Amino acid sequence: MAGRDATARSSHHQQLLGGRNSYSKTDPDATFMRMKEDHMKNGQLKPAYNLQLSTQGQFVINYSLHSNPTDTLTLKAHLQRYHQLYGFYPSTCTTDAGYGSEENYCYLEENHIEAFVKYNYFHKELHQESKPKKIYGLLENLHYDPQEDRYICPMGQPMEKSGESSGKTSTGFIQNYTHYQAKNCLGCPLATACQPGKGNKVLKVNNRLQLHKARAKELLTSPIGIQKRKQRATDVEPVFGHFKYNKGRSRFMLRGKEKVDVETGLLAIAHNLAKMAG
């Protein structure tokens, strides 16, 4: 009997988790997320929801709640809710670097949404361009030969295509990789910086993601892209600040995702009415 009870409890916990790594006993829909609420800003784990907002002129035009702390996994659901509200997708989407995944870029492309979406290290790349500093071995510092489909290492050695592989993300999205390998790294003076460990250097390249990142960088560094990046910082961020500090809503009052969704909607309506009256 004890064994059966333990199995039943384990199954119940797994069902409540639903693929998450934690849940709150006082609100099973909430997930423990790191909050920078202590005076040292070190971060504390507290049950929370990941709130996503879309704004225009600091008016809330769409919101969605998520039990996953990773912003990357919220964009598709957030845009789907937008489509449910208005019957169409927005023509453009501007975000920070937390949303720049291959799956999101593909989703935006499929729905004809122009992606002003930063990827990880976008700002680092811009900083390196303004202050050039070669880091040997990084993909962006290697020359690509499209005619031969190969990379050239800093020492001039060609890295030929050696195979392909694929992987699946936590959401089931399939990613395809092409492998390139150098032929002789033995004795190379850059080997330590370029290829830690033994053997010849191997590159694992997601070509589709590289194309999406190149397109995103082109958009983000264009005049309209720079304007949209500035606008995002002065459009959606002040709304979050208004909710948290001016309205004192750094924590939700209700429990359960359905109730918290209603609470957020009422807060958004009050915010928009105040903006209209002001």
N, C-alpha and C positions, 0 to 999 in steps of 0.2 A: 504493500500500500504506500509505504514511504517513497519508494522509487517511482511509482506512478504519479504521486503528488508532485514530486520534484520535476518530473518530465512535463506535467501539465503547467506548472509554474513557469518553467523555462520556455515552453511554447507560447504562453501568454505574454511573457516579456518580449520575445522575438516579434510577436504580432504588434505589440505597442511600439517597438522600435521602428519597424517598417523600413529597414535599411539605414537608419540613423545610428549614431554611436552612443546616444544617451536620450533620456527623457525625464521629465519632472514628475514626481509622484503627486504633486498638487495640481499639475496640468500636463497630462500625458502627451498633448499635442505640441507642447513646447520642448525645445532642445536646449541643452546647456551650451551657451556661447560666451565668449570672452568679452567682458564689459570693462571699459576704462573709466570706472566710476570711483575708484579709491583716490585719495589725494595725491598719490605718487604716480597715478596713471599707469600702474603696472598691469592692470587687467584682473578681473575676477570672473570666475565661471558662474553664470546665473541662468536660470531658465528664461528663454527669450524666443522671439520670432524675428525673422529677417524681413524688415519692411522695405519694399521697393516703391518708389514714387516716380511718376512722370509729370512734369510741370511745363507750363507755357506762360511766360510772364509772371511767374511765381504763383499761378493758379494750379491747383492739383487737378489733373485731367485723367489720371489713372493711378491706382494703387493696388498692391497685392502683398499678401503675407506668405512667408515660407518658413518651413521648419528646418531648412538646411542653411547653415551659416555661410556656405560658399556662394558668393554672388554669381559666379559663372553658371551655376545650375538654376538660376532664377529668371534669366532673361527670356527664354522661350515662353514659360508660363505667364510671365508678366505681359508680353506682347500678345499672347493669345487672349488674355483678359481684355486688353485694349480692343482687339478685334471683336470680341463679344459685345462690348459696350457700344462701339461705333459702326460696326459692320465692315470695316476696312483697316488696313495697317497704316501706320505713319509712313510718310515718304522718306524720312531720315531718322536715324537713331544715334544719339550722342551719349557716350558713357565714359567712365574712367577705366583704368586698366584691369579692374576686377572681372570684366566680362569678355575679354578677348580670347575666346577659345575657338578652335576649328569648327566645332559643332554650332556655335552661335553665328560665326561668319557664314557658314553654309545655310543656316536657317534664314538669316537676313537676306542673303542672295536669292534664295528660292522664293521669298515673298517680296522681292523687288524693293527692299529697304536699303537705302544708302547708308553704309556703316562707318560712321565717325566714331569707331570703337577702338580704344587703346588696347594694346597687348602688353604683356609683361615686358619690362625693360625698354619700353618705348622712350621714356625720358632719359634712360641711361644711354641709349643709342644716340639721341640728340646731343647729349653732353659729350660723348666721345667724338662726335663730328665737330663740335666747336673746339674741343681740346683733344686732338687725335692722340690715342694711346693704343698701340697694337697689343692685343692679347692673343698670342699665338694659339691656334687650335680652334678658336671660336668660328662657327660656321660663317658668320657675317664678315669675318676677316679673311676668308678663303675665296680665291677666284674661281668662278664656275664657268666651264666651257660647255655651252649648250649644244654645239655641233657634235661633240664627242660624248656628251652626257657624263662629265667627270669634273672633279674639283682639282685645283692645283694648290699644293701646300706652300707655306712661306718659303721653303727652300727650292721650289720649282718642281717638286716631284708630283706627277699625276696620280690622283686617287681614282681608280677605275671602279665602275659599278660591279659589286660582288654578290648582290642578291636582293631579295625583297622580303618583307614581313608585314604582318598586320596585328593590330591590337584592338581591344574593345574597352571603352570607358565604362564608368559605373552606371551610365544611363543607357548603355547598349550601343553607343555610337561607334562605328568602325573607323579606325584610323590606319592608313597605309603608309609604309615606310620603304624607302630605297636605301640600300647599304652601299657605301663606297669605302674602299680599303687601299691604304698605301702599300707599296711593295717592299720597301726597305727603309725602316726608321733606325736601324742599328747604326750607331755612331753619329747620328744627327745632333748638332750642337743645340738645337731647339727642342730635342725630344722631351726633356724634363718639363718644360713649360707647356708643350703642345700635347703630349701624350703621357700622362702619369701611368706608371705600371709598365709591364713588359709587353712585347709584341708590337706589331705594326698598327698604326692608328686606323680606327674604323669610325666612319661617320654614319649616323642613322638619321636620315633626312625625311621629314614629312613635306613632300613637295607641294601638296595642295595647301597646307597651312602657310608655307613660305609665300605662295602667291597671294593668299588672303592678307597676310601681314604687309606685303609690299604695297598692295592696293590701299590698305588702311593707312599706312604711313604717307602715301601720296595724298590721300584725302585730308588727313590730319594736319599736314604741313602746308596745305594750300591756303590761300587767303581766306576762303570761306571756312576751312577747317580750323584755322587759328581763331576766327571769330566765334565759331561754335564752341570751341574749348573754353574760351573766356566766358561765353554766355552760360554754359553749364555751371561754372563755378558761382555765378551770380544769380542763377535761376533756381535750381533745385536745392543746392546746399543751404541757402537761407531758410527754406521751408522746413528742412529738418531741424535747423537751429531754433526756429520759431516754435515748432512742436515741443522740443525738448526743454528749452530754457524759458521762453516767454510764456508758454502755456503750462510749463511744469510737467510735461508728459514724457519723462524719460523712462517711465515704466507704465505698462498697461494696468488698468484697474480690474478688468474682467479676466476670466479663465476660459480656456477652450478656444480653438481657432475660429469657430463660427461666431462666437460672441466678440472676440477681439477684432474680427473683420468688421462687424457692425460698429464697434467703438471707434475704429480707425475711420470708417466712412463718415460718422457723425463729426469727428474732429476735422476731417477734410472739408465737409460742408460748412462748418463754422469758420474755418480758415478762409474759404473762398468768399463767403458772405461778408466777412470783415474786410477782405481786400476790395470787394465791390463798393462797400460803404465808405472805405477810406479814399 
